């Protein structure tokens, strides 16, 4: 059986070459800081582009990425720069090249790279992307939304067509049906969407107190989003039940797919990489 801890010669050759390139890049940055006063932004963005390229090279193989992260982490430790396990792998590449910079600067540069990664921007297009986004700060603003909030936003967007279908199916299954007076019908007119205002006791008994026409577009949008969350949660629960018999191989494939997705978005942490 092959020892998982044995590192192939090919992997180490790639890792050593990559570290050497990062060392040169770090030297370039130090020279740039002290002497290059012309085209400052352009030069900085080019250095970041090369960091991006080196990360992409390493990320093409999880073995190379894992070993590169380990080597970089050890070298930073020798400089008394310590890295937490919840730091992203891509941030380690930035920290290594810009190790003499302020923590906030490293944070901003990392966010700029993650913004590019999350939008499928290639390293060769990174400089234009930064300029078009309004600089490093503009890139950072693109991913101001947390990954958890972003995931929730995407889930709601995915479920929204199901919500629209549910609301437009007049003859479909309903939790309850009752008729309102003519005056309410006149108020609703062609708006169709209404909100029920009520209360729920500890036993789950619902008491509807009023019917409110969906006049407010903002409130109606909020109600649809909340319904989309419920639809997504129900689908998630069904998936958990359906997938309860997942084999170890399928679970391993799911885990690998999730890891590759995080590598692709630049959000894979050191702890997750192992």
Long-range contacts (C-beta under 8 A, 24 or more apart in sequence): 7-63, 7-67, 8-63, 11-61, 11-63, 11-64, 11-67, 12-67, 14-57, 14-58, 14-61, 14-64, 15-58, 15-64, 15-67, 15-68, 15-71, 18-54, 18-57, 18-58, 18-64, 18-68, 19-68, 19-71, 19-72, 19-75, 21-50, 21-54, 22-51, 22-54, 22-72, 22-93, 22-96, 22-97, 25-50, 25-51, 25-54, 25-97, 26-96, 26-97, 26-98, 26-99, 29-97, 29-98, 30-100, 41-135, 42-127, 45-126, 45-127, 45-130, 45-131, 46-127, 47-97, 48-94, 48-109, 48-112, 48-113, 48-126, 48-130, 49-123, 49-124, 49-126, 49-127, 50-123, 51-93, 51-94, 51-97, 51-109, 51-113, 52-113, 52-116, 52-123, 52-126, 53-123, 54-93, 55-89, 55-90, 55-93, 55-113, 55-266, 56-123, 58-93, 59-89, 59-263, 62-259, 62-263, 62-273, 65-89, 65-263, 65-273, 66-273, 66-274, 69-270, 69-273, 72-96, 73-270, 83-270, 84-270, 85-269, 85-270, 85-271, 86-269, 86-270, 86-271, 87-269, 87-270, 88-114, 88-266, 88-267, 88-268, 88-269, 88-270, 89-263, 89-266, 89-268, 89-269, 89-270, 89-273, 90-114, 90-117, 90-266, 90-268, 92-270, 108-136, 108-137, 108-140, 109-136, 111-136, 111-139, 111-140, 111-143, 112-136, 112-139, 112-140, 113-266, 114-143, 114-265, 114-266, 114-267, 115-139, 115-140, 115-142, 115-143, 117-264, 117-265, 117-266, 118-142, 118-143, 118-265, 118-266, 147-267, 152-229, 155-228, 155-229, 155-232, 156-225, 156-228, 156-229, 156-232, 157-228, 158-232, 159-228, 159-229, 159-231, 159-232, 159-235, 160-224, 160-225, 160-228, 162-228, 162-231, 163-224, 163-227, 163-228, 163-231, 164-224, 166-227, 166-231, 167-193, 167-224, 180-211, 184-211, 184-213, 187-213, 188-213, 191-215, 193-220, 193-223, 195-219, 195-220, 195-223
